[in-house]
Amino acid sequence: MSLWCRLSTSLLPDLVGTIVSISCLSDSLDVDGAKVKLPSKLMFESKGADCAFKGSLTEAGTHIMRNYQQHLRSSWQSVVNNSNAVLGGLLTRHAWNPKRRHVTLPRKPVVCIERGQVVIDEAAFNNKCCGALAPLTNEGYQQVASLRSVEEMILFIRRSVCMIGGRIVDDASLSRLCQRYTDDARTYAALLGEISDPDCHWIQPT
């Protein structure tokens, strides 16, 4: 997946935050499009007193990092090349050829903090048919198509393009494709055929 984030160094432990601030030449770590490969893991259960996570934000972060730490090690080069982590990114693409990403559909977070406790939004957690969570299969496509929402289809197709190793360079063409696949009953195989077509000018290899 592509990682986009801005992390304030004030959230890090004092010594680590100071080192990162000096290295970044900034009070925040900015990552724009780093490639990170992470397997799907179920770390928080929405039901069951014995399985549900309860604790502080720090404990939640530690739990997540413990599960993904070994996988993140293999992605550190991409994070460095696509961030201001070293000398503010002056020696990498981050400073000389920055990427821009526009959020087309802000989504309600699945996990939030209430009175200092980590809380899982059950409705968002269980909404598996939305474009951001539906499986990249024909069943997943049919679930998203049933919502009759172009915005959800855009999220689903963006994920599909990333899955085949492509990137979208024309949002207008994407919107037109999503409109067709939202209005008419089609198949995921047909969708993959269109976005994999070498003549599809608005999708380029990453």
C-alpha contacts under 8 A as a table, 3 or more apart, distances in Angstrom:
res1	aa1	res2	aa2	distance
1	M	35	K	5.77
1	M	36	V	5.39
1	M	37	K	6.02
1	M	38	L	7.59
1	M	162	C	7.36
2	S	33	G	4.99
2	S	34	A	5.41
2	S	35	K	4.82
2	S	36	V	6.22
3	L	31	V	6.82
3	L	32	D	6.58
3	L	33	G	5.05
3	L	34	A	5.03
3	L	35	K	6.32
3	L	36	V	6.67
4	W	30	D	7.81
4	W	31	V	5.28
4	W	32	D	4.76
4	W	33	G	5.38
4	W	34	A	7.07
5	C	30	D	6.03
5	C	31	V	5.30
5	C	32	D	6.82
6	R	28	S	6.41
6	R	29	L	5.61
6	R	30	D	4.54
6	R	31	V	6.36
7	L	11	L	7.62
7	L	28	S	5.38
7	L	29	L	5.05
7	L	30	D	6.55
8	S	11	L	5.81
8	S	12	L	7.75
8	S	27	D	6.16
8	S	28	S	4.27
8	S	29	L	6.36
9	T	12	L	5.40
9	T	17	G	4.85
9	T	18	T	7.52
9	T	20	V	6.84
9	T	21	S	6.39
9	T	27	D	5.59
9	T	28	S	5.22
9	T	29	L	6.83
10	S	13	P	7.63
10	S	14	D	7.66
10	S	17	G	6.18
10	S	27	D	7.52
11	L	17	G	7.45
12	L	16	V	6.15
12	L	17	G	4.93
13	P	16	V	5.36
13	P	17	G	5.68
14	D	17	G	5.15
14	D	18	T	6.16
15	L	18	T	5.19
15	L	19	I	6.32
16	V	19	I	5.19
16	V	20	V	6.12
17	G	20	V	5.18
17	G	21	S	6.01
18	T	21	S	5.12
18	T	22	I	6.28
19	I	22	I	5.26
19	I	23	S	6.17
20	V	23	S	5.02
20	V	24	C	5.86
20	V	29	L	7.62
20	V	85	A	7.11
21	S	24	C	5.18
21	S	25	L	5.74
21	S	26	S	5.35
21	S	27	D	5.28
21	S	28	S	6.90
21	S	29	L	7.89
22	I	25	L	5.15
22	I	26	S	7.08
22	I	87	L	7.95
23	S	26	S	7.93
23	S	85	A	6.05
23	S	86	V	5.22
23	S	87	L	5.26
23	S	88	G	6.70
24	C	27	D	7.52
24	C	28	S	7.36
24	C	29	L	6.57
24	C	84	N	5.26
24	C	85	A	4.79
24	C	86	V	5.60
24	C	87	L	5.37
24	C	88	G	4.27
24	C	89	G	7.25
25	L	84	N	7.97
25	L	87	L	6.17
25	L	88	G	5.16
26	S	29	L	7.33
26	S	88	G	7.07
29	L	83	S	7.17
29	L	84	N	6.30
29	L	85	A	6.37
30	D	83	S	5.43
30	D	84	N	5.87
30	D	85	A	7.64
31	V	34	A	6.56
31	V	79	V	6.83
31	V	82	N	5.85
31	V	83	S	4.33
31	V	84	N	7.06
32	D	82	N	5.64
32	D	83	S	6.13
32	D	94	H	7.43
32	D	98	P	7.57
32	D	99	K	6.24
32	D	100	R	7.51
33	G	82	N	6.25
33	G	99	K	7.11
34	A	78	S	5.25
34	A	79	V	5.05
34	A	81	N	7.57
34	A	82	N	5.28
34	A	83	S	7.65
35	K	75	S	6.90
35	K	78	S	5.86
35	K	79	V	7.23
36	V	72	L	7.12
36	V	75	S	5.47
36	V	78	S	7.53
36	V	79	V	7.98
37	K	71	H	7.11
37	K	72	L	7.65
37	K	75	S	7.11
38	L	68	Y	7.25
38	L	71	H	6.22
38	L	72	L	7.54
42	L	45	E	7.38
43	M	64	I	7.40
44	F	51	C	7.41
44	F	52	A	6.19
44	F	53	F	5.97
45	E	48	G	7.27
45	E	51	C	5.69
45	E	52	A	4.94
45	E	53	F	7.03
46	S	51	C	7.99
46	S	52	A	5.99
46	S	120	I	6.87
46	S	122	E	6.35
46	S	125	F	7.35
47	K	51	C	7.06
47	K	52	A	6.16
48	G	51	C	5.39
48	G	52	A	5.90
49	A	52	A	5.52
53	F	118	V	7.85
54	K	117	Q	7.15
54	K	118	V	6.47
54	K	119	V	7.81
55	G	59	E	6.05
55	G	60	A	6.77
55	G	117	Q	5.77
55	G	118	V	6.08
56	S	59	E	5.19
56	S	60	A	6.29
56	S	116	G	6.20
56	S	117	Q	5.13
56	S	118	V	5.94
57	L	60	A	5.03
57	L	61	G	6.13
57	L	113	I	7.34
57	L	116	G	7.34
57	L	117	Q	6.81
57	L	118	V	6.05
58	T	61	G	5.11
58	T	62	T	6.15
59	E	62	T	5.04
59	E	63	H	6.12
60	A	63	H	5.08
60	A	64	I	6.27
60	A	118	V	7.31
61	G	64	I	5.16
61	G	65	M	6.08
62	T	65	M	5.12
62	T	66	R	6.03
63	H	66	R	5.25
63	H	67	N	6.57
64	I	67	N	5.30
64	I	68	Y	6.34
65	M	68	Y	5.11
65	M	69	Q	5.27
66	R	69	Q	5.52
67	N	70	Q	7.69
68	Y	71	H	5.38
68	Y	72	L	6.23
69	Q	72	L	5.21
69	Q	73	R	6.59
70	Q	73	R	5.61
70	Q	74	S	7.60
71	H	74	S	5.90
71	H	75	S	7.35
72	L	75	S	5.23
72	L	76	W	6.60
73	R	76	W	5.62
74	S	77	Q	7.60
75	S	78	S	5.57
75	S	79	V	6.49
76	W	79	V	5.03
76	W	80	V	6.21
77	Q	80	V	5.16
77	Q	81	N	6.14
78	S	81	N	5.07
78	S	82	N	6.00
79	V	82	N	5.21
79	V	83	S	5.96
80	V	83	S	5.43
80	V	84	N	7.20
80	V	85	A	5.81
80	V	86	V	6.89
80	V	89	G	7.93
80	V	92	T	7.92
81	N	89	G	7.55
81	N	92	T	5.38
81	N	93	R	6.37
81	N	94	H	6.69
82	N	89	G	7.80
82	N	92	T	7.20
82	N	93	R	6.51
82	N	94	H	5.16
83	S	86	V	7.85
83	S	88	G	7.75
83	S	89	G	5.94
83	S	94	H	5.52
84	N	87	L	6.68
84	N	88	G	4.10
84	N	89	G	3.87
84	N	90	L	7.54
84	N	94	H	6.54
84	N	95	A	7.57
85	A	88	G	5.97
85	A	89	G	6.21
86	V	89	G	5.46
86	V	90	L	7.59
86	V	91	L	7.67
87	L	90	L	5.85
87	L	91	L	7.27
88	G	95	A	7.55
89	G	92	T	5.27
89	G	93	R	7.21
89	G	94	H	5.37
89	G	95	A	5.27
90	L	93	R	7.82
90	L	94	H	7.30
90	L	95	A	5.29
90	L	96	W	7.29
91	L	95	A	7.51
92	T	95	A	6.36
92	T	96	W	7.11
93	R	96	W	5.17
93	R	97	N	5.08
93	R	98	P	6.49
94	H	97	N	5.90
94	H	98	P	4.94
94	H	99	K	7.52
95	A	98	P	5.92
103	V	106	P	6.46
104	T	151	E	7.88
105	L	151	E	6.87
108	K	124	A	7.46
109	P	112	C	6.51
109	P	121	D	7.70
109	P	124	A	7.52
110	V	120	I	5.84
110	V	121	D	5.20
110	V	122	E	7.74
110	V	124	A	5.44
110	V	125	F	5.73
111	V	118	V	6.81
111	V	119	V	5.77
111	V	120	I	4.64
111	V	121	D	6.16
112	C	118	V	5.89
112	C	119	V	5.39
112	C	120	I	6.49
112	C	121	D	7.54
113	I	116	G	5.86
113	I	117	Q	5.34
113	I	118	V	4.76
113	I	119	V	5.85
114	E	117	Q	5.25
114	E	118	V	6.55
114	E	119	V	6.57
120	I	125	F	7.13
121	D	124	A	5.50
121	D	125	F	5.97
122	E	125	F	4.96
122	E	126	N	6.02
123	A	126	N	5.38
123	A	127	N	6.18
124	A	127	N	5.21
125	F	128	K	7.48
127	N	130	C	6.23
127	N	133	L	7.69
128	K	133	L	5.35
128	K	134	A	5.34
129	C	133	L	6.37
129	C	134	A	4.71
129	C	140	G	6.75
129	C	143	Q	5.34
129	C	144	V	5.71
130	C	133	L	5.54
130	C	134	A	5.63
130	C	143	Q	7.67
130	C	144	V	5.86
130	C	152	E	6.16
130	C	156	F	7.95
131	G	134	A	5.67
131	G	144	V	5.93
131	G	152	E	4.48
131	G	153	M	5.76
131	G	154	I	7.30
131	G	155	L	4.93
131	G	156	F	4.27
131	G	157	I	7.99
132	A	152	E	7.35
132	A	155	L	5.62
132	A	156	F	5.98
132	A	159	R	7.63
134	A	140	G	4.94
134	A	141	Y	7.39
134	A	143	Q	7.32
134	A	144	V	7.09
134	A	156	F	7.39
135	P	139	E	7.44
135	P	140	G	4.74
135	P	141	Y	7.70
136	L	139	E	7.99
136	L	140	G	5.72
136	L	141	Y	6.93
136	L	156	F	7.78
136	L	159	R	7.97
136	L	160	S	6.69
137	T	140	G	5.05
137	T	141	Y	6.20
137	T	188	Y	6.42
138	N	141	Y	4.99
138	N	142	Q	6.17
138	N	187	T	6.11
138	N	188	Y	4.65
138	N	189	A	7.16
139	E	142	Q	5.17
139	E	143	Q	6.28
140	G	143	Q	5.09
140	G	144	V	6.36
141	Y	144	V	5.22
141	Y	145	A	6.01
141	Y	156	F	7.71
141	Y	187	T	7.29
141	Y	188	Y	5.95
142	Q	145	A	4.97
142	Q	146	S	6.05
142	Q	187	T	7.59
143	Q	146	S	5.25
143	Q	147	L	6.99
144	V	147	L	5.43
144	V	148	R	7.43
144	V	149	S	7.72
144	V	152	E	6.69
144	V	153	M	6.38
144	V	156	F	7.59
145	A	148	R	5.50
145	A	149	S	7.24
145	A	153	M	7.00
145	A	181	Y	7.19
145	A	182	T	5.35
145	A	185	A	7.80
147	L	152	E	7.80
148	R	182	T	5.63
148	R	183	D	7.05
149	S	152	E	5.37
149	S	153	M	6.33
149	S	182	T	6.64
150	V	153	M	4.97
150	V	154	I	6.09
150	V	175	S	7.64
150	V	178	C	5.92
150	V	179	Q	5.86
150	V	182	T	6.13
151	E	154	I	5.13
151	E	155	L	6.60
152	E	155	L	5.23
152	E	156	F	6.34
153	M	156	F	4.95
153	M	157	I	6.05
153	M	178	C	5.74
153	M	181	Y	7.71
153	M	182	T	6.79
154	I	157	I	5.27
154	I	158	R	6.01
154	I	174	L	7.27
154	I	175	S	6.91
154	I	178	C	5.90
155	L	158	R	5.19
155	L	159	R	6.37
156	F	159	R	5.30
156	F	160	S	6.37
157	I	160	S	4.82
157	I	161	V	6.13
157	I	178	C	7.49
158	R	161	V	5.16
158	R	162	C	6.32
158	R	168	I	7.70
159	R	162	C	5.11
159	R	163	M	6.14
160	S	163	M	4.95
160	S	164	I	6.57
160	S	192	L	7.69
161	V	164	I	5.42
161	V	165	G	6.47
161	V	166	G	5.19
161	V	167	R	6.41
161	V	168	I	7.55
161	V	195	I	6.87
161	V	203	I	7.85
162	C	165	G	5.03
162	C	166	G	5.26
162	C	167	R	6.37
163	M	166	G	7.41
164	I	196	S	7.59
165	G	205	P	5.95
165	G	206	T	5.94
166	G	203	I	6.07
166	G	204	Q	5.40
166	G	205	P	4.31
166	G	206	T	5.23
167	R	203	I	5.49
167	R	204	Q	5.35
167	R	205	P	6.04
167	R	206	T	5.79
168	I	171	D	6.89
168	I	174	L	7.62
168	I	202	W	5.91
168	I	203	I	4.72
168	I	204	Q	6.55
169	V	202	W	5.22
169	V	203	I	6.00
169	V	204	Q	7.08
170	D	173	S	5.62
170	D	174	L	6.58
170	D	202	W	5.13
170	D	203	I	7.60
171	D	174	L	4.92
171	D	175	S	6.17
172	A	175	S	5.11
172	A	176	R	6.39
173	S	176	R	5.15
173	S	177	L	6.31
173	S	202	W	6.70
174	L	177	L	5.19
174	L	178	C	6.15
174	L	202	W	7.76
175	S	178	C	5.05
175	S	179	Q	6.11
176	R	179	Q	5.10
176	R	180	R	6.46
177	L	180	R	5.24
177	L	181	Y	6.33
178	C	181	Y	5.12
178	C	182	T	5.96
179	Q	182	T	5.12
179	Q	183	D	6.10
180	R	183	D	5.32
180	R	184	D	6.05
181	Y	184	D	5.59
181	Y	185	A	6.97
181	Y	186	R	6.52
181	Y	191	L	7.98
182	T	185	A	7.57
186	R	190	A	6.90
186	R	191	L	7.88
187	T	190	A	5.30
187	T	191	L	6.54
188	Y	191	L	4.93
188	Y	192	L	6.18
189	A	192	L	5.15
189	A	193	G	6.13
190	A	193	G	5.00
190	A	194	E	6.39
191	L	194	E	5.23
191	L	195	I	6.38
192	L	195	I	5.31
192	L	196	S	5.85
193	G	196	S	5.27
193	G	197	D	6.10
194	E	197	D	5.32
194	E	200	C	7.17
195	I	200	C	6.44
195	I	203	I	7.11
196	S	200	C	7.32
197	D	200	C	5.38
198	P	201	H	7.50
200	C	203	I	6.00
201	H	204	Q	7.15
